[in-house]
Structure formats: C-alpha cells, structure tokens
C-alpha cells in the first residue's frame, strides 16, 4: 500500500491552519512532497549500507536489513536493454525506458545485468574492460560475458552479443501529485483519479508529514514550525538508529 496523498495534504493543512499560521497551495505541496519523497527514498540506500556493517536480530520483523530492503523492493524492476549500432566501430546497449511490466519508468540505480536470463554479466571498470581480451583467462565469452557502464550505456563483450541483455534496476519514485478540481466557491476539491500517491513505504507517513511541514515553515516563513518539525525529524532519526 502507498501513502495516500490526500491524507498527507489534509493533515499538513490542518496543522498549519490550527493556529492560522498559513496555507500551502497544491502546487507548493506537490513540489515539496516530491522532494521529500526523494530524500527519504535516497536515504534507504545509506541506511542499508550502515546496517550491513552491524549484526542483525534473528527475529521476524526485527531484522533492519530486511526491513530496509523491503522498502527498496517497491522500486525494484527489470527490463531488456536495447542494442544500438552507432557506426561500424561503435555499438552498445541502452538502458530500458520501460520495464517488463510495460510501465514507463525512470532508471535510478543499476542492479545485476543478465545475458540469456541466466548468466550474470560481470561489470568491469574502463581499465579492466579494455585489457580483458589480452589474456585467455580473463577474455569475456558468451559463458562469462562482461560489460562497461558509462554515459548510461552498456558496452558488452564479447561483441557477438547483440541481444538478450536484461537489466535489473531500481526505478525512481513517481512525482507526487495532489490533483484537484475547483468548486463553485473557488475551493480546491481532491481528484483521486488524477492524483499520484506517495510510493514510498507506508511506514514513512509520519516522517513525510513532518518533512513537508518543515519545508512549509520555510515557505510561509514560520520559524516555530521549522524548529518543531526539524526537532521531531531528528528525534525519529536517532530512534531508528538506536
């Protein structure tokens, strides 16, 4: 389940208007919410990297590595790379612009690259990629292919491979949208059919509200909201790591 965008917006408006501190327009909310979602999403990878360094509890629902990976898994997908021949001496694969579920997605982070759906293609840096063919022991083959990833392109060896390259990757979250229609009195009325909910894990709803409020305090220039929201966000961060 996703975090309902209308729930977050109405919560933020209620808190802001409780003491008549100000108002956040839908455009401001959508822009800020998209930024907040990206911040929380990117932090998943830093948190996972940190948790990989410490022992984990061997208990259901308490393993932090698994919990963070579950949050990232929402955005994991895969698709087929497209082969391109630029000229007689240059050919490569481009990253998928749609995944295996026929959804157009924004590529975010690379995972495994597979050949024929079963062979993992080894990733090499530029130096090793250029010198790989010089030794029989390291020379890529269809059984042990290799690739160089540069400029959002995959250069695969051996060059006889021109198809069947699959990329596992993490996609970027879709932009948050609280869509609306305008009522007879000029009021904004939620339009769920055209809205885009937050895609991050539903457990992040409290942090989403707090971070949106923090930015809202900046927009309406209310230092008290900024201080309270920032303090609560920091307290939650400390609690997650303790």
Protein Blocks (a to p, Z undefined) as FASTA:
>chain_A
ZZdfklmmmmmmmmmmmnonbccdfklmmmmmmmmmmmmmmmmmmmmmmmmmpccddbeh
kamklmmmmmmmmmgccdddddddfblmbccddddfbdfkopacddfbdcdddehhlacc
ddddfklmmmmmmpmklmccfklgcdddeehiacdddfklgghiacdddddddddddddd
ddfkopacddfklpccdfbdfklmmmmmmmmmmmmmmmnopaklmmmmmmmmmmmmmmmm
ZZ
